[in-house]
Amino acid sequence: MHLHSASGIGRARQRGQSLISMMVGLVISMITIAAMMTLYKTMVEVSSNASRSALRDGQVSAALLSAQMELQSAGFGVPAADSLNSKLFVRAAGKELVWRYKTSLAASDYVCSGLRLVDGEGLYRFTPKVCSDAAAATWSSSEQQLLAGSAAFFTPLQKDGSAFAADEQELAAMTLAPGYVFSLKGQSQCLPYMQQDFSATPTAAVGQQLALERDDASSHLFMACLPNLAVTTS
């Protein structure tokens, strides 16, 4: 009889889960889910920012490469006797660069192209037009094309073609920040990638070297050698 009573008391105490234990478990689950959602949101934002930075960097890099390729035409077909300023001219306190070159066998077919830096906007390209002197060539606003914009001006497009919202922009690693200018370095023994050493050569071709750099020369975005403006030294 005594054993039967003890067994009945044991069975009576096995009541299962209580409402309080279920609420505690629910709270813990909600906290865990909220933490996971916060982590997921942070990872998505980091990935999105990295994608936009990479996209802008790629577009700026492509624009600078395009500018350097166009610069290689500076002085092409222009008589050596013509002054340097008539072939290549830096003006507007280093914010504009204009060069002249030949496009055909005709004696008078000279064309000028150029680049223009606008602080807060970016790098513009002057479309080619007939000219006789690089220093005197001018372009209207409709004859300028945006090659690369600054972070404050340029917003890369999403995959569907729409623009990112203004509050989603960030500073990329490579931006056309204010303070960059074109600088003519003068004659220098240079070739692309410096694949030749002229140090022991008594007579060598040297060309004009042009840089897109900070106005204090602390850093530069590119430095190009212009072989069509080369002269011979002895």
MARROSE-5241 format. One record per residue (C-alpha): residue in three letters; y, z, x. Coordinates in steps of 0.05 Angstrom, whole numbers, padded with zeros to 5 digits, always signed. Layout:
! MARROSE-5241
ALAYZX;...
This chain:
! MARROSE-5241
MET+00000+00000+00000;HIS+00047+00017+00056;LEU+00032-00049+00092;HIS+00045-00088+00028;SER+00114-00057+00020;ALA+00134-00072+00092;SER+00113-00144+00084;GLY+00154-00151+00021;ILE+00216-00123+00055;GLY+00207-00173+00113;ARG+00204-00232+00065;ALA+00265-00207+00028;ARG+00307-00208+00092;GLN+00293-00283+00107;ARG+00352-00309+00067;GLY+00367-00375+00108;GLN+00438-00400+00124;SER+00498-00365+00096;LEU+00563-00397+00074;ILE+00600-00366+00132;SER+00553-00395+00184;MET+00560-00464+00152;MET+00636-00460+00154;VAL+00635-00438+00227;GLY+00590-00497+00244;LEU+00636-00544+00206;VAL+00698-00519+00243;ILE+00663-00528+00310;SER+00642-00599+00291;MET+00713-00617+00269;ILE+00742-00591+00335;THR+00691-00632+00374;ILE+00706-00695+00334;ALA+00781-00686+00342;ALA+00773-00678+00417;MET+00731-00741+00420;MET+00782-00780+00379;THR+00838-00758+00424;LEU+00799-00779+00486;TYR+00783-00846+00454;LYS+00856-00858+00436;THR+00878-00841+00507;MET+00827-00889+00537;VAL+00848-00945+00490;GLU+00922-00935+00508;VAL+00907-00935+00583;SER+00865-00998+00577;SER+00918-01033+00534;ASN+00974-01015+00583;ALA+00932-01039+00642;SER+00919-01105+00606;ARG+00993-01116+00591;SER+01012-01099+00663;ALA+00959-01146+00690;LEU+00983-01201+00643;ARG+01056-01193+00662;ASP+01038-01189+00736;GLY+00998-01252+00730;GLN+01055-01289+00695;VAL+01107-01266+00746;SER+01060-01283+00804;ALA+01047-01353+00775;ALA+01122-01364+00766;LEU+01138-01344+00837;LEU+01082-01389+00863;SER+01110-01447+00822;ALA+01180-01434+00850;GLN+01154-01435+00921;MET+01116-01500+00909;GLU+01179-01533+00881;LEU+01219-01508+00940;GLN+01176-01549+00987;SER+01212-01611+00962;ALA+01279-01586+00989;GLY+01308-01638+01036;PHE+01253-01689+01026;GLY+01279-01759+01041;VAL+01349-01734+01055;PRO+01380-01761+01120;ALA+01378-01711+01178;ALA+01452-01723+01190;ASP+01470-01693+01122;SER+01495-01622+01125;LEU+01449-01565+01107;ASN+01493-01544+01048;SER+01485-01613+01018;LYS+01409-01605+01020;LEU+01400-01531+01006;PHE+01454-01484+00981;VAL+01453-01410+00963;ARG+01510-01389+00918;ALA+01532-01337+00866;ALA+01522-01280+00915;GLY+01450-01300+00926;LYS+01433-01306+00852;GLU+01428-01382+00852;LEU+01392-01431+00897;VAL+01400-01507+00893;TRP+01365-01560+00934;ARG+01367-01636+00938;TYR+01311-01685+00950;LYS+01292-01758+00940;THR+01247-01782+00884;SER+01238-01856+00899;LEU+01251-01910+00952;ALA+01319-01928+00923;ALA+01374-01907+00970;SER+01415-01870+00917;ASP+01359-01835+00878;TYR+01373-01763+00899;VAL+01356-01706+00852;CYS+01376-01633+00852;SER+01335-01574+00826;GLY+01347-01500+00830;LEU+01330-01429+00813;ARG+01374-01375+00782;LEU+01364-01300+00780;VAL+01394-01261+00722;ASP+01391-01185+00727;GLY+01358-01156+00666;GLU+01329-01223+00645;GLY+01290-01257+00700;LEU+01281-01321+00739;TYR+01305-01387+00711;ARG+01292-01458+00735;PHE+01345-01511+00737;THR+01314-01575+00710;PRO+01319-01635+00759;LYS+01380-01679+00752;VAL+01413-01735+00791;CYS+01462-01708+00842;SER+01494-01726+00909;ASP+01506-01656+00937;ALA+01468-01591+00927;ALA+01530-01548+00933;ALA+01566-01586+00878;ALA+01510-01592+00827;THR+01518-01554+00761;TRP+01474-01542+00700;SER+01489-01522+00629;SER+01452-01466+00594;SER+01408-01516+00558;GLU+01385-01544+00625;GLN+01353-01478+00647;GLN+01282-01457+00635;LEU+01256-01385+00639;LEU+01200-01380+00690;ALA+01189-01305+00690;GLY+01224-01248+00655;SER+01240-01178+00677;ALA+01204-01119+00644;ALA+01265-01104+00601;PHE+01270-01176+00577;PHE+01201-01205+00576;THR+01143-01184+00531;PRO+01075-01216+00542;LEU+01039-01242+00482;GLN+00975-01214+00453;LYS+00912-01256+00447;ASP+00930-01277+00376;GLY+00998-01302+00400;SER+01040-01245+00372;ALA+01086-01204+00415;PHE+01075-01131+00432;ALA+01122-01082+00397;ALA+01183-01061+00437;ASP+01158-00989+00443;GLU+01093-01014+00474;GLN+01126-01045+00536;GLU+01117-01013+00604;LEU+01140-01028+00674;ALA+01090-01071+00710;ALA+01074-01067+00784;MET+01109-01134+00796;THR+01175-01141+00759;LEU+01239-01179+00772;ALA+01281-01117+00775;PRO+01356-01121+00787;GLY+01378-01127+00859;TYR+01337-01186+00883;VAL+01373-01244+00916;PHE+01357-01309+00951;SER+01369-01305+01026;LEU+01369-01361+01077;LYS+01340-01335+01141;GLY+01360-01394+01184;GLN+01316-01433+01231;SER+01249-01401+01245;GLN+01184-01423+01276;CYS+01143-01417+01214;LEU+01088-01453+01176;PRO+01050-01430+01115;TYR+01005-01371+01133;MET+01030-01376+01205;GLN+00969-01417+01224;GLN+01000-01441+01289;ASP+01029-01402+01347;PHE+01092-01434+01377;SER+01105-01380+01428;ALA+01081-01422+01488;THR+01106-01489+01462;PRO+01169-01516+01498;THR+01187-01563+01441;ALA+01170-01544+01370;ALA+01190-01561+01300;VAL+01226-01503+01266;GLY+01247-01501+01193;GLN+01293-01462+01149;GLN+01262-01399+01121;LEU+01281-01374+01052;ALA+01266-01306+01021;LEU+01271-01276+00953;GLU+01285-01204+00972;ARG+01323-01141+00955;ASP+01397-01144+00971;ASP+01386-01091+01024;ALA+01327-01130+01054;SER+01281-01071+01043;SER+01227-01113+01009;HIS+01215-01184+00987;LEU+01175-01220+00933;PHE+01163-01282+00975;MET+01185-01316+01039;ALA+01178-01391+01044;CYS+01185-01440+01102;LEU+01218-01506+01084;PRO+01188-01560+01129;ASN+01232-01617+01103;LEU+01292-01581+01133;ALA+01260-01576+01201;VAL+01297-01594+01265;THR+01272-01603+01335;THR+01290-01555+01390;SER+01278-01559+01464;
